[in-house]
């Protein structure tokens, strides 16, 4: 029973993580690419770009299994977002 709930919880978390990553990409894109003449993108386009890039770029060893890997990835994205936010203030 507990294993089934863990699996269902993990499956329910997948769309949330995808949208968080896409939202971060949308804001970083707006900060750095739009001023260079690139068009604005929405969340759906950001998800598509993320899919294409993840197919092209090789992935090193996973950060961890299960929740540690997911939390590590999200924290990594948020750190990149913070660094980009600080950098865009100097533009």
C-alpha positions as CSV (number, residue, x, y, z in Angstrom):
1,X,0.0,0.0,0.0
2,X,2.8,2.4,1.0
3,X,4.7,1.6,-2.2
4,X,1.7,2.2,-4.3
5,X,1.1,5.6,-2.7
6,X,4.8,6.5,-3.2
7,X,4.6,5.6,-6.9
8,X,1.4,7.6,-7.4
9,X,2.9,10.6,-5.5
10,X,6.0,10.5,-7.7
11,X,3.8,10.3,-10.8
12,X,1.7,13.3,-9.6
13,X,4.9,15.2,-9.0
14,X,6.2,14.9,-12.5
15,X,4.0,17.6,-14.1
16,X,4.7,20.0,-11.2
17,X,8.5,19.6,-11.7
18,X,8.1,20.1,-15.5
19,X,6.1,23.3,-15.0
20,X,8.6,24.7,-12.4
21,X,11.5,24.0,-14.8
22,X,9.6,25.6,-17.7
23,X,8.7,28.7,-15.6
24,X,12.3,29.2,-14.7
25,X,13.3,28.9,-18.4
26,X,10.6,31.4,-19.4
27,X,11.8,34.0,-17.0
28,X,15.5,33.5,-17.9
29,X,14.6,33.7,-21.6
30,X,12.7,36.9,-21.1
31,X,15.7,38.4,-19.2
32,X,18.5,37.5,-21.6
33,X,17.1,36.4,-25.0
34,X,14.2,38.8,-25.6
35,X,16.5,41.9,-25.4
36,X,18.6,40.4,-28.1
37,X,15.5,40.2,-30.4
38,X,14.3,36.7,-29.7
39,X,10.5,36.4,-29.3
40,X,8.9,35.8,-25.9
41,X,8.1,32.2,-25.1
42,X,5.4,30.7,-22.9
43,X,5.4,27.7,-20.7
44,X,4.4,25.3,-23.5
45,X,7.3,26.5,-25.7
46,X,9.7,26.2,-22.7
47,X,8.6,22.6,-22.1
48,X,9.3,21.9,-25.8
49,X,12.7,23.5,-25.7
50,X,13.6,21.6,-22.5
51,X,12.6,18.3,-24.3
52,X,14.7,19.1,-27.3
53,X,17.7,20.1,-25.2
54,X,17.4,17.1,-22.9
55,X,17.5,14.8,-26.0
56,X,20.6,16.5,-27.4
57,X,22.7,17.1,-24.3
58,X,24.3,14.0,-22.6
59,X,23.3,13.5,-19.0
60,X,26.0,12.7,-16.4
61,X,25.4,10.4,-13.6
62,X,22.2,11.1,-11.7
63,X,22.4,13.2,-8.6
64,X,20.5,10.6,-6.6
65,X,17.7,8.3,-6.7
66,X,14.1,9.1,-5.7
67,X,13.3,12.2,-3.8
68,X,16.9,13.2,-3.3
69,X,17.4,13.5,-7.0
70,X,14.2,15.5,-7.6
71,X,15.0,17.9,-4.7
72,X,18.6,18.2,-5.9
73,X,17.5,19.1,-9.4
74,X,14.9,21.6,-8.3
75,X,17.4,23.3,-5.9
76,X,19.9,23.4,-8.7
77,X,17.4,25.1,-11.0
78,X,16.5,27.6,-8.3
79,X,20.1,28.5,-7.8
80,X,20.6,29.1,-11.5
81,X,17.4,31.2,-11.5
82,X,18.8,33.2,-8.6
83,X,22.1,33.8,-10.3
84,X,20.4,34.8,-13.5
85,X,18.1,37.2,-11.6
86,X,21.2,38.9,-10.0
87,X,22.9,39.1,-13.4
88,X,19.9,40.6,-15.2
89,X,19.9,43.4,-12.6
90,X,23.3,44.6,-14.0
91,X,22.1,44.8,-17.6
